[in-house]
Amino acid sequence: MAEPPSDEASGKAGPSRLVFPTRASTQTWMILTFVLFVGIAVIAVGLYVAFVVGSEIDSTVRQTLYQQASRVADRVEGVEDEDRRAIVRDVAGLADFQITVITPDGQAFAYDGFRPVQSPQIAGVPELAGLSDGQARYEKRTEGGQPMLYAAIHRPASGLVVRVGQIRPPLVTLLGRLRVALIVAMIMALCLTLLGSWIAAKRVTEPLEEIRRSAREISEGNMDEDIVVDSRASEFQDLADSLNRMTATYRSQIHELQRLAAVQNEFIGNVSHEVRNPIFSVGGYLEALASGSLTDQQRKFYAEKGLTNLVRLNNLFNDLIEIARLEYREDLIKAIPFDLQELVDEVAEQLISKAGEKGLELIFSNPKLYVRADRARIRQVLVNLIDNAIAYSDEGTVRCRFRRHLEKVRVEVVDTGRGIPEDHLENIFERFYRVDPDRSRKSGGTGLGLSIVKQILHAHGEPVHVESTAGRSTRFWFELPLVSNEEGVAAA
Ligand code: ADP
């Protein structure tokens, strides 16, 4: 099918559309709006004065002239010619009119002020031509460069025609002046509107411009600077404050996310490092075992070494799983009343052989006390703290004791071990932080024990504290809420 010819092809121009600059700045829009409204108002006033007031003045002037003509006619009707002239002269002189009287026989005489007008012009004058039968006529024209107004009437009773003329009556002069003043006022009003709207628009748009500039910077990722608005309008200040608060929140959230990403990267790096070493060792020991030419003693040695590394890996994975659980499951803590001393005895039983191997004395006897907490998690806290106390002590005692403190019990784990140097104290709860990495690994430590302790107690809403004297002793403590013995026994 043939395509219909396009406008271009057919030589016709397409319909042209008028496009308005809708994307002009707020300042331009404000100025245009002000000027439009004030302009319309000024033009309306101007038109009103020019037409309505103008025509009213015109008709008042016309009425006045007709009245004057009637009054003169009243006085000159039925009067002798001499007296008539005298009356006309007096009236014209007093009121500054030009008065013309034409008798029925066509005689005309006129006075302009007290001066008689020589041979007054009456032939072909529009307001006089064919005036008869009580007619009246009004005429405006320019004579000798002056605007002249005439009102002429015919009196049927006497046949007299009286015409009153006036050069530029005061009202007309006033109207002219009024028109000039009005035009000047209109121009001034428009100029003032332009200036006022420019100042007002500037006051409004400057802070907006500042906010826009800052918003653009924020969208480009630069959130370091606050928006400062120099305006007396409270809305702009409020807007700037809200935006500043919003950026401050985003700023701190971004920093927190960056910090978490760094922590996570470091954590992943540490985990892979911790996992690689034992796997590499197990591989080596298995290879050695596979080599065949080993004595029973050597085989036993390699097998034991391999197992130790597997235990280390197992501990590490258990700790990592524990950390992940604590991190992502907030409902993990199930607090119930339980006998704390019974729990401590259980832990002592688990660790007594390890303490015995090192010749350490465990002192764990306390009065029966009931607390409200997650028993399994607090067991893990005690195991981690007491296991560390045994691992990092070479002689002396490891003690677990309770101290009642208001509505709580303070649980302390105290050892007489090597202690922790002061500058390490604030870091030991971080994941994989070790004061002495070799010793930690040798004792089967994963570097995660204390961070798990901190996380479990944090989930209970309790902090963990440490105090240590390097080379002498270390004391860890935390608190748990007490419950009465009756409640504890009832819950058991
Ligand atoms: P690890 O598995 O290495 O024991 P932890 O998180 O349990 O990891 O402990 C972190 C570090 O804190 C340990 O490596 C050790 O240096 C130090 N530490 C913990 N408990 C004690 C203690 N009772 N005495 C001395 N040092 C300790």
Residues whose N, C-alpha, C, O or C-beta is under 5 A from the ligand:
A	BS01	ADP	N388 A389 Y392 G417 G419 I420 I428 Y433 R434 V435 D436 S440 G445 T446 G447 L448 G449 L450 S451 T474
